[in-house]
């Protein structure tokens, strides 16, 4: 009875790994360093930063239907480090999503019994 369960676990882990590798390969192969759609709204933020007149109002301003204070701070830091290389921003977003995925799996393993862990 243990072997079919072991095969199922291996199969599940393979199914988890496939989208992770596929997404990373798509970013590395076809990610471009060109602003697209919402990326253009960051230009005003970077311009204000370069002119040394960045204020809290601009950081906390509404973007579509929400306010993005923390992401704007992260984007500013990434833009400063990478000279606004959007491929780096894609990779950081990917790594944050991957971290989130593994934390959810960890949480799932903590809250389930040992026989049903992922």
C-alpha positions as CSV (number, residue, x, y, z in Angstrom):
1,X,0.0,0.0,0.0
2,X,3.0,2.3,0.6
3,X,4.3,2.1,-3.0
4,X,1.2,3.6,-4.8
5,X,1.2,6.4,-2.3
6,X,4.9,7.1,-2.9
7,X,4.3,7.1,-6.7
8,X,1.5,9.6,-6.2
9,X,3.7,11.9,-4.1
10,X,6.5,11.8,-6.8
11,X,3.9,12.5,-9.5
12,X,2.5,15.5,-7.5
13,X,6.0,16.9,-7.0
14,X,6.7,16.6,-10.7
15,X,3.5,18.5,-11.4
16,X,4.6,21.2,-9.0
17,X,8.0,21.5,-10.6
18,X,6.9,21.7,-14.2
19,X,5.2,25.2,-14.0
20,X,8.0,26.5,-11.8
21,X,10.6,25.6,-14.4
22,X,8.3,26.7,-17.4
23,X,7.6,30.1,-15.9
24,X,11.3,30.8,-15.2
25,X,12.3,29.7,-18.7
26,X,9.6,32.0,-20.2
27,X,11.0,34.9,-18.3
28,X,14.6,34.2,-19.2
29,X,13.9,33.5,-22.8
30,X,11.3,36.0,-23.7
31,X,11.3,38.6,-21.0
32,X,12.1,42.0,-22.5
33,X,13.4,45.2,-20.9
34,X,10.6,47.4,-22.4
35,X,7.9,49.2,-20.3
36,X,4.5,47.8,-21.1
37,X,1.1,49.2,-20.1
38,X,1.2,49.8,-16.3
39,X,5.0,50.1,-16.3
40,X,4.7,53.5,-17.8
41,X,2.9,54.8,-14.7
42,X,6.2,54.4,-12.8
43,X,8.0,57.0,-15.0
44,X,6.6,59.9,-12.9
45,X,7.7,58.1,-9.7
46,X,11.3,57.7,-11.1
47,X,11.3,61.3,-12.4
48,X,10.3,62.7,-9.1
49,X,13.0,60.6,-7.4
50,X,15.7,61.8,-9.7
51,X,14.6,65.4,-9.2
52,X,14.7,64.9,-5.4
53,X,11.0,65.9,-4.9
54,X,9.5,62.6,-4.1
55,X,6.8,62.9,-1.5
56,X,4.5,60.5,0.4
57,X,1.5,61.6,-1.7
58,X,3.1,60.3,-4.9
59,X,4.1,57.0,-3.2
60,X,0.6,56.6,-1.7
61,X,-1.3,57.7,-4.8
62,X,-4.1,55.5,-6.1
63,X,-3.2,53.1,-8.9
64,X,-6.3,51.8,-10.7
65,X,-8.4,50.7,-7.8
66,X,-5.8,50.4,-5.0
67,X,-2.8,52.0,-3.4
68,X,0.6,50.4,-3.9
69,X,2.9,51.9,-1.3
70,X,5.1,48.8,-0.6
71,X,5.4,47.7,-4.2
72,X,6.3,51.2,-5.3
73,X,9.1,51.2,-2.7
74,X,10.3,47.9,-4.0
75,X,10.1,49.1,-7.6
76,X,12.1,52.2,-6.7
77,X,14.8,50.1,-5.0
78,X,15.0,47.6,-7.9
79,X,15.0,50.5,-10.5
80,X,17.9,52.1,-8.6
81,X,19.9,48.8,-8.4
82,X,19.2,47.6,-11.9
83,X,18.8,50.9,-13.8
84,X,15.1,50.1,-14.3
85,X,15.8,46.8,-16.0
86,X,12.3,45.3,-16.1
87,X,13.6,41.8,-16.6
88,X,15.1,42.0,-13.1
89,X,11.7,43.2,-11.8
90,X,10.1,40.1,-13.5
91,X,12.6,37.8,-11.8
92,X,12.1,39.4,-8.4
93,X,8.3,39.1,-8.8
94,X,8.8,35.4,-9.8
95,X,11.0,34.7,-6.8
96,X,8.4,36.4,-4.5
97,X,5.7,34.2,-6.0
98,X,7.9,31.2,-5.6
99,X,8.5,32.0,-2.0
100,X,4.8,32.4,-1.5
101,X,4.2,29.0,-3.1
102,X,6.6,27.3,-0.8
103,X,5.3,29.0,2.3
104,X,1.8,27.9,1.4
105,X,3.1,24.3,1.0
106,X,4.8,24.6,4.4
107,X,1.6,25.9,6.0
108,X,-0.3,23.0,4.4
109,X,2.2,20.5,5.8
110,X,2.0,22.0,9.3
111,X,-1.8,21.9,9.3
112,X,-2.4,18.4,7.9
113,X,-1.6,15.0,9.3
114,X,1.6,13.3,8.4
115,X,-0.1,10.9,6.0
116,X,-1.5,13.6,3.8
117,X,1.5,15.9,3.6
118,X,2.6,17.3,0.2
